[in-house]
Each structure stands twice: as structure tokens, then as C-alpha cells.
Amino acid sequence: MIKFLDLERVTAAHGAEINEAVSRVVNSGWYLQGEENRRFERNFADFIGVSHAVGCANGLDALILTFRALIESGRLSPGDEVIVPANTYIASILGITENGLTPVLVEPDPVTLQLDPARAAEAVTPRTRAMLLVHLYGRCAFSDEIGKICRDNDFLLIEDNAQAHGCMFGDRRTGSLGIAGCHSFYPGKNLGALGDGGAVTTGDAELAETIRTLANYGSSKKYVFEYCGRNSRLDEIQAAVLDVKLKYLDEDNDKRRAIASIFLDEIENPAVTIPPTPDMSANVFHLFPILCDRRDELQKYLADHGVQTLIHYPIPPHKQNCYKEWAHLHLPITEDIHRRELSLPISPVMTQEEAREVVRLINAWK
Ligand SMILES: *Cc1c(COP(=O)(O)O)cnc(C)c1O
């Protein structure tokens, strides 16, 4: 069987070093907010190309803490509008609504599946103050047009980089392009922990400090509380594991690209559409989405032939019960993507033989 993602193999690929890192922390007697966090935060900030990284408990917290810190520092106010792609994972939108900010759902470009700059420009109102750009599927959603919209409107640009660790825009990493980059280290992400984890990257020292304080009960000095904060920490074991895996991230992303190249070059079935990838460095292939009108049939056929696939995502945010107030919205491009999207297996440990088997099955499908 070809698994969607074989995490056992992903961990085993760097198993000796990961085990060594875990034992080091176990034996150190120090499990939170220590040397491992400091080292990983330093190395991750360098990797992304910014001066600060702040570890936290997960990707959703990275988003919630970032928007909260922007409110606490007076750069955003509750009720302000934040442009966000309509076709994203729910966490992107929760990060906005949890802070009393108003998401403005903008339809993606139907070819790239990323936020459409022209539609984003049309959605701007006098209350719009920020844009949450999601590098969905590991593809760079930033462009000169997006940069221009942010500059022209004086927007704060926040990046949801949960799916795009290592992705480039020119010679810069995603996660370094705006005021803050929000990262998840959920085990299945390109840089995944052995449990939950997250981080915010920023070049703004004050923002980094506010996020660190908010994540520590609102305290920067022991038993003194400036904000009603939360407890959101990256633990030392996860930081140590992430620091090992970070060293191999570019290499692992290249292995994903090698699998993706096989799919891009060899899948030839007129019933299947593959989003084009003009610049391979602008895609770290967290997922490999294809579009197909008979998506559910194709998924069942692949499952019957031993290939696991997933749908990202079956129901768009505006059709979820948690956001009933948007049930009336009609977002045809987003709805169409959710109806036709299928994610093929892809990972740094998938073999070329496995990729060719997936290609063979798809090309034989009628
Ligand atoms: C995974 C993910 C998140 C949330 O990360 P968690 O660590 O699971 O909280 C946020 N945004 C996107 C786009 C994601 O894929």
C-alpha cells in the first residue's frame, strides 16, 4: 500500500539523531523554556531570514498570538478587516475571529489556487488593515501584485506559513515577507515535530517580545503580568527534534520536488488538471493537489488499488457550522476547488517507484 504520508519512515530517516536529541533532553532534567528552545529559535530565525523566532504550542496559537500582539500594540483594533483566502484551512480564519477581527474572504485564482490579487484589491474597504496570506499546499502565494496592494493600502502582511517551510519568493523565504510569519510544526508539515509545535518569525523586535510575553501568561518578569495572556510553549523535546530536522529541511524539500517532478512530467489523463508550477523553488510541495470533476470516483479507484489520498479540504470555511453567518455567501471558485481537489501522496520518503505506480494508475483511469 502507498500511504498518504508514512510518518514512521519520515522519522526513521533521521532516527539516530532524533533519538539522541530526545535522550539529551530527557536526561537534562530541563523540559520547558531552556537551551533547546533558544537554539532552535535562533536557527529557525536564521533559516527563515529574520531576526526573531518565538516558539509556541501550535500553528493556531502562532496565528492567534500574532493578531493579539498587533492589537495590544495598537496596530490593529477589534473590528478591523483582514483579507484572507476563502479556500484555506480553518485555523487561518480562527486566528482572525478569535481576536474580534473581521475576516474578508477572498476567492483564489482558479489556476494557482492561491489568493487572487485582483480580487483582493477589489475587496478593500476603509476598515481593511491587514492581509493574512496563506501559502497553501506549499506554494508561494506572494507576488509583486500582492506586495503592491499591501504597500498601497498600508496593510500589515501576516503570512500563514504552516504548509510552506522552506518555500522561496525570489531569494527570500516565505515567512519573512511581511510583519510576521506563523508556522505550525504539526507532525505532517514539512518541518514536523513529534507532537504539536508552532512559531512566529518576525523582524520586529517589539512584536517578538509582545508575542513572547502573551505566550507566557502575559508576563515578561516572573509573577508580574502585563496582559491577560495564555500559556503556549514549545517544549524542549520538540525544539530539540525540530532543530535536528531543520538541518535536513532543504534536502527533504528537494526530495519532495523530485517526486513532484515525476507527477508533473508523467501524469497524462485529460480528466485530471494539475496546477502549473513555473518556478520549482516557489513550491515545497507540502501537498500535491490535482483537480478532477469525478474526484470521489478517482479517490475510490486509487484506494481500491492501494493508494491513499486526502481532500484538502472537503468543506470550505464559509460552509462550516462554526461560521453560520457566512452560510449565505456564494464563492463559486472556492466551492469548485473543494468539490474537485484531491491530494496525491507526497513526502521526502516516498520512492520514485511509488510515484510511478501512482502515475500509472492515474493514466490508466477512464
Ligand atoms: C496546519 C495548519 C495550521 C494550524 O497548525 P496547528 O499546528 O495544527 O495548529 C494553520 N494554517 C494552515 C494553513 C495549516 O495547514
The ligand as an ORCA input file, in Angstrom:
! r2SCAN-3c Opt
* xyz 0 1
  C      -1.758     23.085      9.961
  C      -2.222     24.450      9.648
  C      -2.474     25.397     10.641
  C      -2.572     25.055     12.101
  O      -1.498     24.453     12.672
  P      -1.661     23.578     14.010
  O      -0.255     23.408     14.459
  O      -2.301     22.294     13.608
  O      -2.491     24.360     14.965
  C      -2.757     26.698     10.273
  N      -2.836     27.039      8.971
  C      -2.644     26.158      7.986
  C      -2.736     26.623      6.569
  C      -2.350     24.839      8.277
  O      -2.170     23.957      7.283
*
